[in-house]
């Protein structure tokens, strides 16, 4: 079975945000090590792009949900939560 661009098996649940970030860190370390052949480096880069896209989508979804919750609770912007 071929993996999706983010390295997960098709049909499997997406990894957690923390798992994506940890894997991204590992990918960056591997790419910075300069001991990969071109095909392996490209495969890791492609996986990293997929995981980054997933992480950004999750963060955007969470930000939208926070905004909706704040508005439902009486207004305010998500940025107000920062202090």
MOMO-V758046 format. One record per residue. N is the residue number from 1. OMEGA is omega in whole degrees, 0 to 359 (none if undefined). NEAR is the number of other ideal C-beta (glycine too) atoms within 10 Angstrom. Layout:
n->[N & N]
omega->[OMEGA & OMEGA]
near->[NEAR & NEAR]
This chain:
n->[1 & 2 & 3 & 4 & 5 & 6 & 7 & 8 & 9 & 10 & 11 & 12 & 13 & 14 & 15 & 16 & 17 & 18 & 19 & 20 & 21 & 22 & 23 & 24 & 25 & 26 & 27 & 28 & 29 & 30 & 31 & 32 & 33 & 34 & 35 & 36 & 37 & 38 & 39 & 40 & 41 & 42 & 43 & 44 & 45 & 46 & 47 & 48 & 49 & 50 & 51 & 52 & 53 & 54 & 55 & 56 & 57 & 58 & 59 & 60 & 61 & 62 & 63 & 64 & 65 & 66 & 67 & 68 & 69 & 70 & 71 & 72 & 73 & 74 & 75 & 76 & 77 & 78 & 79 & 80 & 81 & 82 & 83]
omega->[182 & 179 & 175 & 181 & 179 & 174 & 180 & 178 & 178 & 179 & 179 & 179 & 181 & 178 & 179 & 177 & 180 & 179 & 177 & 181 & 178 & 179 & 177 & 178 & 179 & 179 & 179 & 179 & 181 & 180 & 179 & 182 & 177 & 179 & 179 & 172 & 186 & 181 & 179 & 179 & 179 & 179 & 178 & 179 & 179 & 177 & 180 & 178 & 179 & 180 & 177 & 178 & 178 & 181 & 179 & 179 & 179 & 180 & 179 & 178 & 179 & 179 & 178 & 179 & 177 & 179 & 179 & 180 & 178 & 180 & 179 & 181 & 176 & 174 & 183 & 181 & 178 & 181 & 178 & 181 & 182 & 176 & none]
near->[6 & 5 & 13 & 14 & 14 & 19 & 17 & 18 & 10 & 8 & 7 & 10 & 7 & 14 & 17 & 11 & 14 & 9 & 14 & 23 & 14 & 13 & 18 & 17 & 11 & 12 & 21 & 12 & 9 & 15 & 15 & 8 & 9 & 7 & 9 & 14 & 8 & 7 & 8 & 12 & 16 & 11 & 16 & 18 & 13 & 14 & 19 & 22 & 14 & 17 & 24 & 15 & 13 & 20 & 20 & 11 & 11 & 14 & 11 & 10 & 10 & 12 & 11 & 11 & 11 & 13 & 15 & 11 & 11 & 16 & 12 & 8 & 8 & 6 & 8 & 12 & 11 & 16 & 9 & 9 & 10 & 6 & 4]
